[in-house]
Amino acid sequence: GAVVSQHPSWVICKSGTSVKIECRSLDFQATTMFWYRQFPKQSLMLMATSNEGSKATYEQGVEKDKFLINHASLTLSTLTVTSAHPEDSSFYICSAVRAETQYFGPGTRLLVL
Amino acid sequence: EDQVTQSPEALRLQEGESSSLNCSYTVSGLRGLFWYRQDPGKGPEFLFTLYSAGEEKEKERLKATLTKKESFLHITAPKPEDSATYLCAVQAGENFNKFYFGSGTKLNVKP
């Protein structure tokens, strides 16, 4: 149990386009989901906390207009990278909370050309 | 300031050579300490949750222990497939959605 999926697993896009990444909890409901970014050989960097039915809480330094988060249901949160640029290229990972434990998705690798 | 520190940053072991990874923390109001395994290009995989000092949990060659200041992840007779980055996270404070992650220990087990 406690399976989290992400889609797509990887995406390549042109600079200036927007990219949406989905995070789903497959076998449980999650009031809270988190979005992380990870650079090569570095640890997880928390971007925002996504709560179902309310606005996301962004960490300091993360542009909320750049990284739009929508937690539309208890099993789905989406991260949209708007007007993506090469510096947004990274590995994005979501997690969903069940019984105060985070369960992570497999990650989405974004490459912006 | 709440903080989680993992050591060593990297660890090389020969197959069968047992060792321990450390996660020390300074937080107010520990609610839980979590261990994860992360393989390259993948999301972290949940291993253990520890809630109180003295608690221990085991899974195959891994054993996690907890004191009031730190946690150890003991690896007994490791195999090459145990090679991964091991992450420690602490949940603390009144906001149960607040987690603090360490920077990880990269383990390499040579055959």
Backbone of each chain as ProteinMPNN parsed JSONL, in Angstrom:
{"seq_chain_A": "GAVVSQHPSWVICKSGTSVKIECRSLDFQATTMFWYRQFPKQSLMLMATSNEGSKATYEQGVEKDKFLINHASLTLSTLTVTSAHPEDSSFYICSAVRAETQYFGPGTRLLVL", "coords_chain_A": {"N_chain_A": [[0.814, -1.208, 0.0], [0.212, 2.41, -0.095], [0.993, 3.819, -2.522], [2.383, 6.047, -4.801], [2.053, 7.884, -7.725], [3.552, 9.5, -10.578], [3.171, 11.657, -13.34], [4.151, 13.184, -16.36], [6.896, 10.789, -16.58], [9.165, 11.718, -17.658], [9.965, 14.729, -19.42], [10.466, 16.771, -22.228], [10.783, 20.035, -23.29], [10.241, 23.105, -25.113], [11.777, 26.277, -24.514], [9.822, 28.663, -22.839], [7.373, 27.439, -22.974], [4.655, 25.852, -21.146], [4.525, 23.39, -18.611], [2.859, 20.612, -17.262], [2.772, 18.637, -14.379], [1.64, 15.687, -12.944], [0.618, 14.349, -9.81], [-0.322, 11.525, -8.146], [-2.03, 9.814, -5.556], [-2.429, 6.48, -5.301], [-3.683, 4.43, -3.824], [-4.655, 5.498, -1.535], [-6.056, 8.278, 0.273], [-4.962, 11.617, 0.297], [-4.63, 14.379, 2.178], [-2.604, 16.156, 2.277], [0.055, 16.984, 0.178], [3.41, 17.098, -1.02], [5.759, 19.04, -2.909], [8.871, 18.628, -4.4], [12.148, 19.577, -5.461], [15.029, 18.382, -7.072], [18.427, 18.632, -7.496], [21.26, 17.419, -9.391], [23.123, 15.078, -7.528], [22.423, 16.227, -5.139], [20.438, 16.856, -2.173], [16.894, 16.632, -1.413], [14.898, 19.458, -2.199], [12.505, 21.297, -0.73], [9.706, 22.614, -2.308], [7.005, 23.402, -2.112], [4.029, 23.076, -0.112], [1.165, 21.268, -0.582], [-2.209, 21.488, -0.072], [-5.314, 19.9, 0.018], [-8.071, 21.5, -1.318], [-7.32, 24.041, -0.55], [-5.121, 26.94, -0.829], [-1.768, 26.474, -1.971], [1.196, 26.3, 0.042], [4.095, 28.032, -0.249], [7.651, 27.621, -0.222], [10.238, 29.795, 0.95], [11.609, 31.858, -1.531], [10.668, 30.446, -3.691], [8.88, 30.915, -6.587], [5.553, 31.564, -6.695], [3.931, 32.189, -8.845], [5.27, 31.165, -10.897], [5.53, 28.467, -10.443], [2.835, 26.754, -10.414], [0.505, 25.328, -8.275], [-1.994, 22.945, -7.841], [-4.307, 21.371, -5.895], [-6.535, 19.394, -6.497], [-8.124, 17.274, -5.707], [-8.488, 14.617, -3.26], [-6.696, 12.787, -4.123], [-5.085, 13.784, -6.075], [-2.631, 16.034, -7.098], [-1.323, 18.793, -8.863], [1.499, 20.169, -10.535], [2.38, 22.968, -12.233], [4.715, 24.182, -14.38], [5.244, 27.261, -15.408], [5.869, 29.074, -18.413], [8.448, 27.889, -18.998], [12.002, 27.773, -18.527], [15.453, 27.11, -19.43], [16.836, 26.975, -16.936], [14.967, 25.893, -15.296], [15.092, 23.259, -15.646], [15.216, 20.126, -14.192], [14.878, 17.584, -11.625], [11.813, 16.671, -10.528], [9.966, 15.863, -7.703], [7.194, 14.421, -6.087], [5.364, 14.002, -3.019], [3.071, 12.192, -0.971], [1.085, 12.342, 1.931], [0.415, 9.93, 4.33], [-0.935, 8.821, 7.286], [0.855, 10.474, 8.703], [3.245, 9.972, 7.443], [5.466, 10.437, 4.756], [5.076, 9.427, 1.439], [6.722, 8.821, -1.51], [6.582, 9.834, -4.963], [7.766, 8.542, -8.166], [9.182, 10.491, -9.458], [9.764, 13.182, -11.826], [11.491, 13.97, -14.647], [12.514, 16.948, -15.966], [13.403, 18.606, -18.873], [14.337, 21.529, -20.29], [14.656, 23.093, -23.306]], "CA_chain_A": [[0.0, 0.0, 0.0], [0.864, 3.72, -0.117], [1.655, 3.996, -3.81], [2.249, 7.381, -5.38], [2.524, 7.904, -9.109], [3.76, 10.792, -11.198], [3.099, 11.62, -14.807], [4.936, 12.141, -17.008], [8.138, 10.432, -15.904], [10.14, 12.67, -18.172], [9.398, 15.622, -20.42], [11.356, 17.727, -22.885], [9.964, 21.089, -23.874], [10.947, 24.297, -25.575], [11.741, 27.413, -23.606], [8.635, 29.493, -22.978], [6.144, 26.649, -22.871], [4.274, 25.436, -19.794], [4.526, 21.938, -18.415], [2.086, 20.185, -16.094], [3.163, 17.348, -13.811], [0.592, 15.183, -12.06], [0.997, 13.481, -8.7], [-1.523, 10.826, -7.69], [-1.955, 8.74, -4.558], [-3.232, 5.47, -5.98], [-4.449, 3.545, -2.946], [-5.049, 6.184, -0.306], [-6.371, 9.694, 0.111], [-3.94, 12.454, 0.91], [-4.976, 15.778, 2.345], [-1.394, 16.941, 2.068], [1.105, 16.508, -0.714], [4.553, 18.002, -1.108], [6.519, 19.065, -4.155], [10.301, 18.84, -4.206], [13.033, 19.678, -6.615], [16.318, 17.798, -6.713], [19.512, 18.833, -8.446], [22.176, 16.266, -9.382], [23.98, 14.814, -6.369], [21.992, 17.02, -3.999], [19.268, 16.329, -1.493], [15.6, 17.191, -1.799], [14.616, 20.833, -1.835], [11.067, 21.474, -0.669], [9.207, 23.786, -3.026], [5.712, 23.858, -1.61], [3.112, 22.136, 0.52], [-0.123, 21.33, -1.267], [-3.314, 21.012, 0.761], [-6.545, 19.75, -0.739], [-9.102, 22.488, -1.069], [-6.804, 25.352, -0.16], [-3.949, 27.371, -1.577], [-0.503, 25.862, -1.59], [2.143, 27.105, 0.819], [5.376, 27.974, -0.945], [8.855, 27.907, 0.548], [10.885, 31.069, 0.624], [12.417, 31.836, -2.739], [9.971, 29.738, -4.77], [7.903, 31.834, -7.175], [4.254, 30.901, -6.8], [3.367, 32.417, -10.18], [6.071, 30.362, -11.807], [5.222, 27.062, -10.14], [1.448, 26.733, -9.984], [0.125, 24.055, -7.67], [-3.428, 22.763, -7.646], [-4.628, 20.1, -5.218], [-7.944, 19.397, -6.87], [-8.866, 16.216, -5.027], [-7.691, 13.952, -2.223], [-5.753, 11.858, -4.735], [-4.391, 14.41, -7.192], [-2.048, 17.37, -7.049], [-0.587, 19.085, -10.091], [2.486, 21.246, -10.546], [2.565, 23.507, -13.574], [5.855, 25.089, -14.54], [4.81, 28.192, -16.443], [6.923, 29.714, -19.184], [9.669, 27.201, -18.535], [13.296, 28.176, -19.071], [16.465, 26.068, -19.175], [17.195, 26.868, -15.524], [13.938, 25.112, -14.606], [15.402, 21.84, -15.859], [15.508, 19.516, -12.891], [14.122, 16.384, -11.252], [10.737, 17.088, -9.641], [9.423, 14.713, -6.99], [6.095, 14.737, -5.182], [5.08, 13.009, -1.985], [1.741, 12.273, -0.383], [1.162, 11.983, 3.344], [-0.558, 9.01, 4.921], [-0.595, 8.521, 8.686], [2.004, 11.31, 9.043], [4.438, 9.494, 6.74], [5.502, 10.819, 3.346], [5.37, 8.408, 0.439], [7.169, 9.584, -2.659], [6.413, 9.377, -6.329], [9.013, 8.145, -8.819], [9.878, 11.655, -9.986], [9.612, 13.617, -13.211], [12.672, 14.708, -15.111], [12.156, 18.006, -16.914], [14.501, 19.226, -19.624], [13.858, 22.674, -21.071], [15.664, 23.419, -24.317]], "C_chain_A": [[0.843, 1.252, 0.0], [1.679, 3.93, -1.384], [1.329, 5.38, -4.363], [2.808, 7.351, -6.796], [2.721, 9.345, -9.572], [3.7, 10.622, -12.702], [3.306, 13.015, -15.37], [6.188, 11.81, -16.194], [9.285, 11.293, -16.416], [9.479, 13.516, -19.261], [10.485, 16.561, -20.929], [10.482, 18.786, -23.541], [10.833, 22.26, -24.313], [10.8, 25.413, -24.554], [10.507, 28.263, -23.886], [7.323, 28.74, -22.882], [5.876, 26.294, -21.415], [4.167, 23.919, -19.735], [3.755, 21.595, -17.154], [2.539, 18.796, -15.669], [2.081, 16.93, -12.823], [1.176, 14.261, -10.99], [-0.276, 12.853, -8.148], [-1.195, 9.821, -6.578], [-2.941, 7.676, -5.019], [-4.121, 4.65, -5.051], [-4.766, 4.17, -1.6], [-5.361, 7.632, -0.642], [-5.368, 10.53, 0.896], [-4.41, 13.9, 0.973], [-3.792, 16.672, 1.998], [-0.448, 16.223, 1.122], [2.206, 17.555, -0.732], [5.175, 17.922, -2.5], [7.96, 19.446, -3.86], [10.996, 18.989, -5.551], [14.379, 19.109, -6.176], [17.314, 18.018, -7.835], [20.488, 17.659, -8.338], [23.06, 16.235, -8.144], [23.632, 15.696, -5.168], [20.745, 16.408, -3.373], [18.004, 17.02, -1.988], [15.474, 18.634, -1.347], [13.112, 21.03, -1.883], [10.67, 22.748, -1.394], [7.935, 24.324, -2.38], [4.959, 22.705, -0.972], [1.742, 22.35, -0.101], [-1.198, 20.717, -0.388], [-4.601, 21.005, -0.034], [-7.553, 20.819, -0.329], [-8.624, 23.848, -0.63], [-5.569, 25.698, -0.978], [-2.69, 26.69, -1.059], [0.349, 26.848, -0.785], [3.521, 26.941, 0.201], [6.532, 28.29, -0.004], [9.471, 29.222, 0.068], [11.753, 30.917, -0.613], [11.778, 31.1, -3.906], [8.851, 30.638, -5.291], [6.566, 31.116, -7.384], [3.61, 31.109, -8.163], [4.094, 31.62, -11.245], [5.714, 28.878, -11.672], [3.813, 27.002, -9.54], [1.073, 25.357, -9.465], [-1.369, 24.041, -7.431], [-3.678, 21.392, -7.042], [-6.129, 19.911, -5.346], [-8.772, 18.354, -6.128], [-7.951, 15.564, -3.998], [-6.696, 12.953, -2.8], [-4.92, 12.488, -5.84], [-3.901, 15.811, -6.85], [-1.268, 17.581, -8.337], [0.355, 20.254, -9.878], [2.648, 21.693, -11.986], [3.731, 24.481, -13.563], [5.501, 26.009, -15.705], [5.996, 28.875, -17.11], [8.297, 29.165, -18.786], [10.91, 27.719, -19.253], [14.329, 27.107, -18.733], [16.841, 25.903, -17.706], [16.15, 26.128, -14.694], [14.154, 23.615, -14.801], [15.845, 21.229, -14.547], [14.714, 18.219, -12.749], [13.1, 16.821, -10.221], [10.092, 15.845, -9.027], [8.281, 15.182, -6.101], [6.017, 13.665, -4.103], [3.666, 13.238, -1.477], [1.824, 11.727, 1.03], [0.028, 11.038, 3.715], [-0.076, 8.65, 6.302], [0.721, 9.2, 9.066], [3.307, 10.802, 8.45], [4.351, 9.931, 5.286], [5.845, 9.609, 2.502], [5.607, 9.147, -0.876], [6.786, 8.951, -3.988], [7.761, 9.063, -6.947], [9.783, 9.305, -9.419], [9.593, 11.918, -11.447], [10.846, 14.42, -13.591], [12.25, 15.681, -16.192], [13.414, 18.563, -17.556], [13.898, 20.318, -20.509], [14.966, 23.101, -22.031], [15.601, 24.888, -24.708]], "O_chain_A": [[2.069, 1.171, 0.086], [2.883, 4.183, -1.336], [0.178, 5.815, -4.387], [3.908, 6.849, -7.028], [2.132, 10.278, -9.026], [4.112, 9.604, -13.259], [2.679, 13.958, -14.887], [6.491, 12.496, -15.218], [10.25, 11.559, -15.698], [8.551, 13.067, -19.935], [11.305, 17.071, -20.165], [9.545, 18.459, -24.269], [11.998, 22.377, -23.932], [9.812, 25.476, -23.822], [10.191, 28.546, -25.042], [6.268, 29.354, -22.724], [6.754, 26.417, -20.561], [3.766, 23.268, -20.7], [3.962, 22.203, -16.103], [2.671, 17.894, -16.496], [1.659, 17.716, -11.975], [2.107, 13.497, -11.245], [-1.196, 13.558, -7.734], [-0.214, 9.082, -6.656], [-4.141, 7.933, -5.119], [-5.202, 4.22, -5.453], [-5.103, 3.473, -0.642], [-4.982, 8.142, -1.696], [-4.983, 10.184, 2.013], [-4.567, 14.559, -0.054], [-3.954, 17.785, 1.497], [-0.19, 15.026, 1.25], [1.967, 18.738, -0.492], [5.127, 16.89, -3.169], [8.241, 20.432, -3.178], [10.497, 18.585, -6.601], [14.815, 19.329, -5.046], [17.073, 17.638, -8.981], [20.535, 16.982, -7.31], [23.664, 17.239, -7.767], [24.462, 15.888, -4.28], [20.087, 15.554, -3.967], [18.05, 17.879, -2.868], [15.892, 18.99, -0.245], [12.505, 20.941, -2.95], [11.215, 23.822, -1.137], [7.799, 25.522, -2.133], [5.212, 21.533, -1.25], [1.227, 23.467, -0.139], [-1.102, 19.551, -0.005], [-4.941, 21.992, -0.687], [-7.841, 21.008, 0.852], [-9.439, 24.731, -0.36], [-5.04, 24.869, -1.719], [-2.568, 26.377, 0.126], [0.224, 28.064, -0.926], [4.05, 25.831, 0.138], [6.406, 29.122, 0.895], [9.246, 29.677, -1.054], [12.532, 29.971, -0.731], [12.312, 31.134, -5.015], [7.984, 31.069, -4.531], [6.477, 30.169, -8.165], [2.814, 30.275, -8.595], [3.592, 31.428, -12.353], [5.614, 28.149, -12.659], [3.623, 27.175, -8.336], [1.295, 24.346, -10.133], [-1.939, 24.99, -6.893], [-3.299, 20.372, -7.619], [-6.893, 20.223, -4.432], [-9.976, 18.526, -5.942], [-6.779, 15.922, -3.882], [-5.934, 12.336, -2.055], [-4.126, 11.799, -6.48], [-4.661, 16.656, -6.376], [-0.628, 16.659, -8.842], [0.054, 21.197, -9.147], [3.009, 20.9, -12.856], [3.731, 25.471, -12.832], [5.465, 25.574, -16.856], [6.989, 29.208, -16.463], [9.169, 29.89, -18.308], [10.866, 28.057, -20.436], [14.104, 26.286, -17.843], [17.137, 24.789, -17.274], [16.398, 25.776, -13.541], [13.468, 22.8, -14.183], [16.736, 21.747, -13.873], [13.975, 17.823, -13.65], [13.471, 17.293, -9.146], [9.723, 14.905, -9.731], [8.383, 16.215, -5.44], [6.541, 12.563, -4.263], [3.138, 14.348, -1.548], [2.545, 10.765, 1.294], [-1.146, 11.305, 3.456], [1.065, 8.222, 6.476], [1.594, 8.58, 9.673], [4.38, 11.178, 8.923], [3.3, 9.815, 4.655], [6.777, 8.864, 2.803], [4.804, 9.981, -1.294], [6.68, 7.733, -4.124], [8.796, 9.292, -6.321], [10.923, 9.13, -9.848], [9.233, 11.018, -12.206], [11.195, 15.408, -12.946], [11.693, 15.282, -17.214], [14.364, 18.941, -16.871], [13.055, 20.049, -21.364], [16.075, 23.429, -21.609], [16.38, 25.337, -25.549]]}, "seq_chain_B": "EDQVTQSPEALRLQEGESSSLNCSYTVSGLRGLFWYRQDPGKGPEFLFTLYSAGEEKEKERLKATLTKKESFLHITAPKPEDSATYLCAVQAGENFNKFYFGSGTKLNVKP", "coords_chain_B": {"N_chain_B": [[17.772, 26.398, 16.204], [16.021, 24.215, 14.102], [17.395, 21.191, 12.941], [18.849, 18.708, 10.819], [21.343, 16.361, 10.497], [23.355, 14.321, 8.527], [25.721, 11.673, 8.538], [28.355, 9.458, 7.435], [28.981, 11.596, 4.532], [29.464, 10.068, 2.316], [29.97, 6.586, 1.828], [31.972, 3.801, 1.474], [31.841, 0.387, 1.163], [32.972, -2.992, 1.451], [31.447, -5.882, 0.104], [29.58, -7.588, 2.514], [30.747, -6.291, 4.628], [29.897, -4.907, 7.509], [28.292, -1.886, 8.708], [27.442, 1.438, 9.95], [25.124, 4.1, 9.495], [24.688, 7.526, 10.298], [22.294, 9.756, 11.749], [21.824, 12.744, 13.037], [19.945, 14.96, 15.096], [18.493, 18.136, 15.87], [15.798, 19.212, 17.088], [12.662, 20.646, 18.045], [10.263, 19.022, 19.843], [9.941, 16.233, 18.754], [8.201, 14.263, 16.463], [8.398, 12.128, 14.794], [10.835, 10.024, 13.195], [12.236, 9.371, 10.097], [13.433, 7.0, 7.739], [14.686, 6.756, 4.475], [15.317, 5.241, 1.302], [17.055, 6.075, -1.606], [17.376, 5.515, -4.968], [19.421, 6.25, -7.851], [17.913, 8.639, -9.983], [15.348, 8.094, -9.186], [12.406, 8.297, -7.046], [12.464, 8.74, -3.443], [12.334, 5.81, -1.396], [10.288, 4.58, 1.102], [11.473, 3.404, 4.223], [11.633, 3.07, 7.166], [9.856, 4.157, 10.147], [10.487, 5.795, 13.163], [9.515, 6.46, 16.486], [10.048, 6.949, 19.191], [12.644, 7.288, 21.682], [14.845, 4.546, 22.005], [13.457, 2.846, 20.465], [13.457, 0.327, 17.933], [13.763, -0.879, 14.582], [13.558, -3.351, 12.043], [14.52, -4.542, 8.825], [15.173, -6.887, 6.631], [18.504, -6.664, 5.851], [18.81, -4.317, 7.175], [18.714, -2.209, 10.028], [17.178, 0.046, 12.107], [17.732, 2.429, 14.636], [16.912, 4.518, 17.474], [17.758, 7.344, 19.415], [17.602, 10.003, 21.874], [18.89, 12.004, 20.576], [19.859, 11.172, 18.152], [19.802, 8.955, 15.27], [20.531, 5.693, 14.108], [21.316, 3.86, 11.22], [21.821, 0.682, 10.76], [23.698, -1.497, 8.802], [23.884, -4.734, 7.981], [26.15, -7.104, 6.853], [26.258, -6.118, 4.055], [25.072, -6.075, 0.634], [25.864, -5.626, -2.873], [23.496, -4.638, -4.035], [22.443, -3.053, -2.084], [23.504, -0.627, -2.406], [22.964, 2.791, -2.553], [21.482, 6.04, -1.966], [20.888, 7.038, 1.275], [18.382, 8.565, 3.05], [17.502, 10.651, 5.763], [14.796, 11.852, 7.673], [13.055, 14.176, 9.705], [10.152, 14.68, 11.571], [8.639, 17.299, 13.16], [7.505, 19.431, 15.848], [4.51, 21.475, 16.256], [3.184, 21.681, 13.895], [2.216, 19.196, 12.015], [2.857, 18.728, 9.438], [5.42, 19.502, 8.958], [8.523, 18.726, 7.896], [11.926, 17.832, 8.19], [14.723, 17.334, 6.26], [17.737, 15.419, 6.04], [20.93, 15.639, 4.358], [21.67, 13.281, 3.262], [23.298, 10.032, 2.928], [25.534, 8.602, 0.791], [25.8, 5.384, -0.16], [28.04, 2.917, -1.195], [28.45, -0.287, -2.143], [30.825, -2.606, -2.712], [31.392, -5.485, -4.741]], "CA_chain_B": [[17.281, 26.14, 14.854], [15.821, 22.798, 13.824], [18.411, 20.754, 11.986], [19.108, 17.282, 10.675], [22.663, 16.173, 9.893], [23.686, 12.923, 8.277], [27.131, 11.372, 8.314], [29.171, 10.31, 6.57], [28.344, 11.966, 3.265], [29.612, 8.926, 1.42], [30.533, 5.428, 2.516], [32.282, 2.677, 0.589], [32.003, -0.858, 1.905], [33.083, -4.238, 0.72], [30.319, -6.778, 0.353], [29.722, -8.32, 3.759], [31.353, -5.452, 5.665], [28.82, -4.213, 8.214], [28.586, -0.525, 9.138], [26.281, 2.215, 10.39], [24.954, 5.478, 9.039], [24.21, 8.335, 11.41], [21.422, 10.9, 11.529], [21.663, 13.471, 14.292], [18.935, 15.997, 14.916], [18.196, 19.083, 16.933], [14.472, 19.75, 16.792], [11.757, 20.775, 19.179], [9.04, 18.238, 19.735], [10.032, 15.181, 17.735], [7.003, 13.451, 16.264], [8.791, 10.896, 14.121], [12.057, 10.065, 12.39], [11.995, 8.51, 8.951], [14.542, 6.63, 6.869], [14.322, 6.464, 3.095], [16.379, 4.841, 0.38], [16.845, 6.649, -2.926], [18.239, 5.073, -6.061], [19.597, 7.34, -8.833], [16.837, 8.865, -10.939], [14.07, 7.621, -8.664], [11.956, 8.925, -5.827], [12.832, 8.008, -2.223], [11.503, 4.68, -0.989], [10.138, 4.564, 2.552], [12.018, 2.234, 4.916], [11.225, 2.957, 8.565], [9.512, 5.283, 11.003], [10.768, 5.604, 14.582], [8.779, 7.505, 17.183], [10.534, 7.28, 20.532], [13.981, 6.797, 22.016], [14.883, 3.145, 22.378], [12.736, 2.062, 19.473], [14.253, -0.281, 16.88], [13.005, -1.564, 13.545], [14.433, -4.119, 11.152], [14.012, -5.013, 7.535], [16.247, -7.616, 5.942], [19.841, -6.379, 6.391], [18.778, -2.978, 7.756], [18.135, -2.04, 11.358], [17.2, 1.448, 12.503], [17.587, 2.677, 16.064], [16.665, 5.928, 17.788], [17.989, 7.887, 20.745], [17.019, 11.341, 21.979], [19.625, 12.97, 19.774], [20.294, 10.659, 16.855], [19.339, 7.651, 14.82], [21.505, 4.938, 13.331], [20.846, 2.833, 10.292], [22.84, -0.352, 10.732], [23.617, -2.374, 7.631], [24.607, -5.964, 8.311], [26.562, -7.907, 5.691], [25.62, -5.516, 2.886], [25.267, -6.593, -0.713], [25.923, -4.521, -3.856], [22.167, -4.059, -4.279], [22.148, -2.087, -1.021], [24.074, 0.66, -2.81], [21.924, 3.806, -2.755], [21.574, 7.145, -1.022], [19.949, 6.862, 2.388], [17.942, 9.868, 3.559], [16.853, 10.703, 7.065], [13.908, 13.007, 7.801], [12.458, 14.317, 11.032], [8.895, 15.426, 11.664], [8.708, 17.903, 14.486], [6.727, 20.625, 16.126], [3.054, 21.393, 16.295], [2.727, 21.514, 12.521], [2.614, 17.825, 11.683], [3.308, 18.712, 8.05], [6.751, 20.063, 8.868], [9.542, 17.69, 7.846], [13.289, 18.31, 7.951], [15.506, 16.272, 5.637], [19.182, 15.485, 5.991], [21.472, 15.699, 3.0], [21.84, 11.926, 2.753], [24.57, 9.302, 2.877], [25.617, 7.771, -0.412], [26.451, 4.112, 0.163], [28.502, 2.122, -2.33], [28.912, -1.592, -1.69], [31.567, -3.269, -3.788], [31.363, -6.958, -4.651]], "C_chain_B": [[17.167, 24.63, 14.626], [16.75, 22.349, 12.706], [18.548, 19.249, 11.988], [20.428, 17.118, 9.928], [22.953, 14.696, 9.73], [25.186, 12.771, 8.045], [27.337, 9.863, 8.194], [28.405, 10.712, 5.326], [28.364, 10.802, 2.293], [30.312, 7.813, 2.177], [30.739, 4.31, 1.508], [32.528, 1.449, 1.453], [32.267, -2.008, 0.948], [31.843, -5.068, 1.036], [30.576, -7.576, 1.623], [30.28, -7.507, 4.915], [30.272, -4.588, 6.311], [29.254, -2.815, 8.647], [27.301, 0.173, 9.553], [26.305, 3.605, 9.79], [24.314, 6.256, 10.184], [23.305, 9.467, 10.948], [21.235, 11.578, 12.885], [20.702, 14.635, 14.063], [18.839, 16.896, 16.137], [16.881, 19.74, 16.553], [13.683, 19.836, 18.076], [10.52, 19.933, 18.939], [9.065, 17.207, 18.625], [8.725, 14.398, 17.669], [7.364, 12.127, 15.612], [10.075, 11.094, 13.354], [11.927, 8.994, 11.32], [13.298, 8.219, 8.219], [13.986, 6.255, 5.495], [15.561, 5.997, 2.351], [16.061, 5.479, -0.963], [17.875, 6.111, -3.899], [18.34, 6.198, -7.086], [18.428, 7.439, -9.805], [15.47, 8.383, -10.479], [13.675, 8.402, -7.419], [12.371, 8.11, -4.616], [11.81, 6.919, -1.888], [11.474, 4.62, 0.526], [10.696, 3.265, 3.142], [11.413, 2.075, 6.312], [10.695, 4.274, 9.109], [9.823, 4.893, 12.437], [10.138, 6.76, 15.339], [9.379, 7.895, 18.53], [11.893, 6.648, 20.782], [13.914, 5.355, 22.499], [14.193, 2.237, 21.369], [13.701, 1.541, 18.409], [13.323, -0.917, 15.855], [13.973, -2.217, 12.576], [13.711, -4.49, 9.869], [15.184, -5.601, 6.773], [17.593, -7.264, 6.587], [19.907, -5.022, 7.096], [18.117, -2.989, 9.132], [18.285, -0.588, 11.749], [16.956, 1.56, 13.997], [17.47, 4.172, 16.307], [17.025, 6.238, 19.234], [17.382, 9.286, 20.781], [17.723, 12.356, 21.087], [19.955, 12.479, 18.363], [19.656, 9.314, 16.537], [20.466, 7.014, 14.024], [20.775, 3.981, 12.411], [21.983, 1.84, 10.146], [22.627, -1.246, 9.522], [24.514, -3.584, 7.892], [24.885, -6.755, 7.042], [25.953, -7.374, 4.41], [25.986, -6.212, 1.581], [25.322, -5.422, -1.691], [24.565, -3.86, -4.106], [21.711, -3.117, -3.162], [22.724, -0.71, -1.343], [22.957, 1.627, -3.175], [22.27, 4.99, -1.867], [20.49, 6.96, 0.031], [19.668, 8.226, 3.013], [17.249, 9.7, 4.907], [15.974, 11.956, 7.095], [13.279, 12.997, 9.188], [11.18, 15.137, 10.92], [8.83, 15.989, 13.072], [7.777, 19.089, 14.611], [5.233, 20.395, 16.078], [2.456, 21.2, 14.91], [3.17, 20.142, 12.029], [3.001, 17.685, 10.226], [4.692, 19.301, 7.874], [7.769, 18.939, 8.962], [10.894, 18.331, 7.551], [14.106, 17.14, 7.423], [17.0, 16.506, 5.838], [19.638, 15.455, 4.543], [21.795, 14.321, 2.432], [23.234, 11.355, 2.899], [24.54, 8.413, 1.654], [26.441, 6.54, -0.105], [26.803, 3.365, -1.117], [29.074, 0.823, -1.803], [29.552, -2.313, -2.863], [31.531, -4.777, -3.631], [32.735, -7.527, -4.326]], "O_chain_B": [[18.092, 23.872, 14.917], [16.884, 23.01, 11.677], [18.387, 18.595, 13.019], [20.605, 17.676, 8.845], [22.816, 13.915, 10.671], [25.828, 13.627, 7.437], [26.588, 9.082, 8.78], [27.3, 10.223, 5.089], [27.411, 10.576, 1.547], [31.139, 8.062, 3.053], [29.821, 3.92, 0.787], [33.344, 1.486, 2.375], [31.84, -1.994, -0.206], [31.269, -4.957, 2.119], [31.643, -8.164, 1.796], [30.29, -7.971, 6.055], [29.794, -3.634, 5.698], [30.431, -2.58, 8.921], [26.218, -0.411, 9.516], [27.363, 4.205, 9.602], [23.506, 5.718, 10.941], [23.521, 10.061, 9.892], [20.565, 11.044, 13.769], [20.654, 15.216, 12.978], [19.07, 16.476, 17.271], [16.854, 20.706, 15.791], [14.0, 19.179, 19.068], [9.816, 20.114, 17.945], [8.298, 17.297, 17.666], [8.212, 13.931, 18.686], [6.705, 11.115, 15.852], [10.377, 12.202, 12.91], [11.555, 7.855, 11.602], [14.16, 9.09, 8.097], [12.982, 5.554, 5.368], [16.693, 6.313, 2.719], [14.916, 5.43, -1.414], [19.081, 6.233, -3.687], [17.43, 7.022, -7.18], [18.005, 6.437, -10.382], [14.542, 8.274, -11.28], [14.502, 9.082, -6.811], [12.609, 6.908, -4.738], [10.604, 7.087, -2.071], [12.525, 4.61, 1.167], [10.431, 2.174, 2.637], [10.762, 1.072, 6.604], [11.026, 5.352, 8.615], [9.471, 3.8, 12.881], [10.21, 7.907, 14.9], [9.238, 9.038, 18.966], [12.251, 5.63, 20.19], [13.048, 4.988, 23.293], [14.332, 1.015, 21.418], [14.647, 2.231, 18.029], [12.251, -1.422, 16.191], [15.064, -1.705, 12.321], [12.501, -4.713, 9.831], [16.076, -4.88, 6.327], [17.793, -7.547, 7.768], [20.974, -4.629, 7.566], [17.118, -3.67, 9.367], [19.39, -0.046, 11.728], [16.092, 0.882, 14.555], [17.867, 4.987, 15.474], [16.657, 5.508, 20.154], [16.724, 9.705, 19.828], [17.205, 13.451, 20.866], [20.29, 13.275, 17.486], [19.07, 8.646, 17.388], [21.246, 7.695, 13.359], [19.764, 3.379, 12.772], [22.986, 2.12, 9.49], [21.513, -1.694, 9.253], [25.734, -3.464, 8.007], [23.979, -7.039, 6.259], [25.208, -8.088, 3.738], [27.039, -6.835, 1.445], [24.866, -4.327, -1.36], [24.497, -2.658, -4.361], [20.685, -2.452, -3.301], [22.46, 0.259, -0.631], [22.105, 1.317, -4.009], [23.237, 4.946, -1.108], [19.321, 6.75, -0.292], [20.577, 8.937, 3.442], [16.518, 8.738, 5.143], [16.375, 13.005, 6.591], [13.009, 11.941, 9.759], [11.148, 16.168, 10.247], [8.95, 15.255, 14.053], [7.327, 19.667, 13.622], [4.759, 19.275, 15.886], [1.373, 20.635, 14.759], [4.33, 19.939, 11.673], [3.437, 16.61, 9.814], [5.103, 19.575, 6.746], [7.867, 18.272, 9.992], [10.987, 19.265, 6.754], [14.176, 16.085, 8.053], [17.47, 17.644, 5.81], [18.839, 15.271, 3.625], [22.151, 14.199, 1.261], [24.221, 12.087, 2.982], [23.647, 7.581, 1.491], [27.635, 6.635, 0.176], [25.968, 3.203, -2.007], [30.078, 0.83, -1.09], [28.904, -2.592, -3.871], [31.627, -5.292, -2.517], [32.889, -8.743, -4.214]]}, "name": "protein", "num_of_chains": 2, "seq": "GAVVSQHPSWVICKSGTSVKIECRSLDFQATTMFWYRQFPKQSLMLMATSNEGSKATYEQGVEKDKFLINHASLTLSTLTVTSAHPEDSSFYICSAVRAETQYFGPGTRLLVLEDQVTQSPEALRLQEGESSSLNCSYTVSGLRGLFWYRQDPGKGPEFLFTLYSAGEEKEKERLKATLTKKESFLHITAPKPEDSATYLCAVQAGENFNKFYFGSGTKLNVKP"}
